[in-house]
């Protein structure tokens, strides 16, 4: 914890212990909402109750917005309905929609009925869009002017707007409300007041539609160095805007979700501080992994009945190596493709192009690992002096070893199996992200423990099959 945060926490805790509400109120009024939110996450519910008792409504709303989901879930239970109504009323419609989406349906419905109808209608409209779409993350508050307005009229409209948000351009619409383009504030300030807005419109204004995925919106911002982008509906009418700060939040959320998927868990784990809740979320994924490892064990048992015991023991000793190597190479390929899909990189959108590149890379890696792995399989047991032995009785032990030529064939099977398993794992790592992306699922699933377990089972089956055939 940074020193400044420690000092802030110590100061707030001392004021809470002293019960000095006036001093606490004055001190909190001097702090940023983001700093207060970080401290609230570290306090117990009794202390949080005191904090929200002394905070002004606008600051309390910002704090509620900025705390993490687990803390916010506890605050929902801690605050009374009247207080939650005040918090929602203070937030912008887009932020209020995000907050209400975390509430149970019945509580959300009651809150929406209790707030001002106009504001409630805006929030409901935003919540009708998918939370991962442009409509779900947009701010519906925009300034627009008709195309026949003058610069003076546009400036007067900006002055009259009761909006505390920053604006970088004014949007222009026709008589039916269809979007025509935007006019930068700089042009409004440098043009004569009698100039018609229609002569200043940028007809190439970049926009997004309400149903566009938030990852697509993020990529548009990144590629075009945008600060703000208008959002249009299916009829090309202006319904909102998305600013760069909101896109940064989206990027952080997407990155976190990808990490959770790759780790084999879910962002829902953060919705609750309960250890049982976290364990349940993780076990959803781990149960599938347990089943997958059971399949691998079944494969090994099936081959045990068909392969000579001594050969089987030697072959099984190298199963972890081939499973790990194939799994890791598959994950590397999946991670490369996943990154390309997430950033909208052109190469990641063309499967044929990516396939040609990754197959060449995988071939070189597979050849190298197959040769090295085969050499290790051939010489490691002899160097360690650990070739299999069988005791014939309790009184005497006869050392029984497999023939050197058989051992070399095991090494050949292992090297060939390593090569084949890496090629198969790379193919899965290449195609699965594209497949999940195509059907609308998070491609990050393709790098999670479940797919890694599938790679393990596949690689072991290939290796043991080659051992059976070659030895």
N, C-alpha and C positions, 0 to 999 in steps of 0.2 A: 504494500500500500504506500503511495507517495506521501512524503512528509506533510504536504499541504492538506491532504485528505485526512491524515491522522490527526492533525491539529484541529481541523474542522469537526471531526467526530468527537474528539475529547472535549471541545468547547460545548458542543450541543449536549453531550451526555452530562456534563457538569451543570448546565442550565436546567436539564430535565431533573436531575437529582435534587437540585436546589428548589425546584418548583417555582422558579421565577418566570412566570408567563410573559410579563411585560418585556423583560430583557431577552427572552427567547424570541418573542415576536420581532423585536427591533433587530436582533442579530440575523434572523432568517430573512428579513426584508432586504438585507444587504448582500445576500448570497444569490448566486445563479440557480435557476430551477434545476439545471442538470447536476450541479453539485449537491443540492439537497436530495435529489433522487438517489444518488449514489449512497448517501448516508442513510436514507430511509431503508434501503435494501439491507443494511447491516443492523438495524434496530429490531427490537422485539415489538409485538403487537401493541403492548401498552404504551410504549414510547411513540410508536407511529400514531396512535390515537391522539396523543398530546400534540404531536407535530401538526396534524391536520386540523386540530381545534384552533390553532393560532395562525395558520396560514390564510392569506387572502384567497378568495375563490380563484382568481386568474392564475396565481402561482400554484395553488393546489391542483388545478387542472393540468398544468404543464408538468408538475411532478408526477402525477398519475400517468401521464402519457409516456414519460421517460423511464420509469422503473421497469425492471425486467418482468416477464410474464408471470413467474412464480410469485413475486411480491405483489403484483397487481391482482392476482387471484385472491390473495389473502386480504388485500385492501377492499376488494368487492364485498367480502364477508364482514369486514370491520366497519365500513361506512354505512350509514343509514340511507334509505331510498332518497330522502330529501337531499342529502349531501351528494349522492351520485348524480341526481338530477342537476344540481348546481355545477358539478364538474363537466358533465356532458354539454350543458348550455354554454359553458365558457370556451369549449374547444371548437376549432374550425370543423365544418361538416366532414371532411375527409378523415381527420384525426378521430372525431367522435365515432365515425363508422368503424374504424379499426378497433377502437376500444370496445364498442358494443358487440362486435363480432365474437369477443371472448366470453360473453355472458351466455348463460342458458337461455333458451328461446323464450320462456315465460317471463323471466326478468327483463330481457331485452324489450319484449312487447310492452310491458308496463312502463318502462322508462320512456320509450318512444311516445306513448300516449300522454305522458305527463309533461313533456316539454312543448315549447311553442310550435304550433302546427307547421309554419313555414319551414322552420329549421328541421323539424321531424321529417317533412316530405323530402328535403334535400338528402338527409341521411339515409332514408329508405331507398331513394333512387340510387345512391352510391352502393348500398349493400345489395342491390339487385344484380350488380356486376360481379363476375368472378373476382375473388380477392387477389388473384395472380394476374389480372388483366390491367390494361391501361385505365379502363373505367373504374376499377377497384382502387387504384392508387392516385387518381387525379384529384385536383382541387377544383370544385365547380365554380369558384369565384373568379370571374374574368371581367375585363373591361372591353367592350366592343362598341364600335361606332358604325353607322351606315356609310356606304361608299360615297354618298353625296355630301357628307359633312365637311366642314372646313377645319383647318388646324386649330383655330380658336375654339370651335365647338368641342373638338376632341380634348383639348387641354382643360376646358371647363368641366367636362364630364369626369376627367381624372380627379380634379380638385373636389368635385362634389361626391365622389365615391367614398363611402364610409368603410374602407377596407384598410387594414393595418399591414397588408402584405406588400412586398416589393414588386414593382412591375417594370419590365424591361422593354415591353412593346405593347401596342394597342392593336387589337384584332379588328379586322374590317369584314363586315357581312353585307349581303345584298338585302333587298326588301323582304325576302322570304326567310332570312336568317342563315342562308348558306354561306359558308366560309369562303372568303376571297383571298386572304393573305394577311400579313401584318405590316405595321409601320413602327419602326424603332423610335424609342423616345428621343434619341439624338436628332432624328429628322424633324420631329415635332418642335424641338427647341431651336433648331436652326432655320426653319422655314417660316415664311411670312404667314401671318394669321389668316389671310384670306385664301391661301392655297387649298385646293380641294384634296381631301385625303386620298381619293382615287388615283391621283397622280404620284403618290408616294408609296403605293402598295408594292411590297415585294411578292411577285406572283409565284416565286419558287420557294415559298415558306414550307419548311418541313413540318409535317404533322403526322399524328398517329390516330388510328381508329380505336374506339372504345374496347373492342374485343381483342386487340393486339396483346400478346403475352408480355409480361413485365420484363422478361429477359430480352425480348426483341426491342423494347423501349430503351433498356439500358444500353444495348449495343448501338442504337441510333444516336443516343447522346454521346457515346464514346467516339464513334466514327466522325461525327460532325461537330464536336466541341460545343455542344449546345448548353445554354443556361436554362431555357424553358422551351416547351413544345406544346402546341395546342392539341386538344383531343376532340375528334369529330365523331358523330354518330353515323349510322348507315346512310342517312340522307345528306351527308356532308354538312351537317349543321354543327356549329360550335357548341360544345357542352362543358368544356373545362380545360384545364392545363396541367402539365406536370413540370415541376421545377427540379433543378439539379440536386438539391438537398434530399428530395424524396427518392431520387434515383440512387443516391449513395446509400440510403437506408435499404432499398431493394437489393442492391449489390451485396450488402452485408448479410441480409437475410438469406439470399440465394447461396452465398458462400457457406454460411453456417449449415443450411439444409444439406448441401452437398457433402460436407464433412460428416454430418450425422449419418447420412445414407452410406457413405464409404466405411464408416465405423460399425455399421450394422445396428444403428439405433434410430431414434426419431426425435425431432424437435419438440414433440409433445412431452418429452421427459422433463422439459423446463417449465411446463405449465403448473407443476405441483412440486412442493419441497419434500413430499413424502418419499421415503426410501422404497416403500412398497410399490408406489406408482412407478418410480424409475425402474425397479426390478421387473415389473410387469411389462413395461415397454420394451426393455432389452430382451426379455425372454421370448417375445413374439418372434424376434429374429433368430435368437440362439436356438430355439426349439427346432427350427428348420435346419440349422447347422448340425444339431445333434442327429437329426434324421439322416442328413447327408453323410456324416461320418459313419453312421450305422450301415449305410449302403456300401461305403468303402470297405468296412469290416466284412460285410457279406461277400463282396467280390473276392477278398483274400481267402475267405473260408472255402469258397467254391473252387478256387484254383488249388487249394491245399490237397484236395481229393484227386487231382489230376497230375500233379508234379511230384517227382521223387522228393522225399522228405529232406535230404541233405541239400539238394538244389534249391528247394523251396526256402529253407532257413537262410541260405546265403542270399537269395534274391530278395527276401523280405527285409533284410537288414538295410537295403538301399532304397526302400519305398519312401521314407521321409524325404530323402534327397530329391527324388524325381517329382514328388508331389509339391514340395516347396518351390523348386525351380520353375515348374510349369505354372504354378499359381502366381508367382511373382512376375514372370514375364507377361502373363495374361493381364495382370493388374497394371503393369506399365503401359501396355497398349491401350487398355480401357481408359487410363488416366489421361493419355495424350488426346484421344478422341473426345473424351468428356470435356477437357479444357477447350478444345476447338469448338465444340457445340455450344458451350456456355458463352464464349466470347464472340460467336458468330463468325469465326474465321472461315474464309471462303473454302479453304482446302478441306475443312471438316464437314462441309455440306456436300461434297462430292465423294461418294463412297468409292467409286472406281479409282479415283486419284489417290485417296488415302490407302486403299487396299494395295495398290501396286507398291507404294512406298513401304508400308508396314510389312508386307510379305518379304520384301528384300531384306529389311532389317531383321525380321524374325528368322529368316533362313540363315543369315550369318551368325546370329546368336545361337540358334539351334545346333548348327554344325559345330561351333566352338564348344558349347556346353556338352554336346554328345561325345565329342572326342575326349575332353577333359574328364567327364563323368565316367566314360568307359575305362580310361586309364586308372582312375581312382578305384573303380570296381574291380579291376584286374589285379592291382598290386597292394591295395590297402589291407586286405585280410592277411596276405602273406607277410607284410611288414609288421603287422600287429601280432602275428602268430596266433590268429584266432579262427582258423578254419574249423568247421563244425566237427565235433566229436560225439561218439555214442558209447556209453558204458554198457558192456555186455553182461556184467554181473557185479555183485557187491564185492567180490573177492579180487577181481582183476578187471582192468579197463583196457579195451582195445581201441586205439585211435583210428577212426575211420574218416578218411578225407575223400572229397570228390576228386575226380581225375582233373589234371591241369587243363586238358583240352575242353572239358566240360565247363571248367571255371572261365576259360576264355570265351566260351559261347555265352555264358551268363553276362560277361562284360560286354560282348557284342549286342546281346539283347538289351542290356541296360543303356548302352550308348544310342542304339537305334530307338529305344523307347523314349529316351530323353529328347532326342530330336523330334520324334513324332508328337510327343506330349506338348512340347513347346509350340510346335506349329498349330496344333489343335487349340491350345489355350490362347494363342495370339489371335486366331480366327474368331474365337468366342469373344475375346476382349475387343475385337474390332467391330463385329457385327451387333453385339448385344446393346451397346450404347445407341447405335442408330435405330435398332428395333424398338427400344423403350422410348426413344425420342419420337419415333414415328407414331406410336400408339398413344402418345400423350402422357407417358409416365416419366418420372425423373430418371435421366440416364445414369445418375450417380449410383443407382442400385446395382449397376453392372460391375462396380468395383467393391461391392460389399462382401461380407463373409459368406453369404448364401452362394453367390456365383463362384467364389474362391473354393468353396466346398465341392461344387459341381466339377470344377477344374481338377480337384484332387482325385475324385472318384474316376473321372475320365482318364487321367494320366496313369493311375494305378492299373486300370483295366487294360490300357494299351501295353504297359510294361509287362504285366503278367501274361498277357496273350502272346507277346513276342518271346518271352521266356519259355512258354510251353511249346511254341513252334520251333524255336531255334535250338533248344537244349534237349 
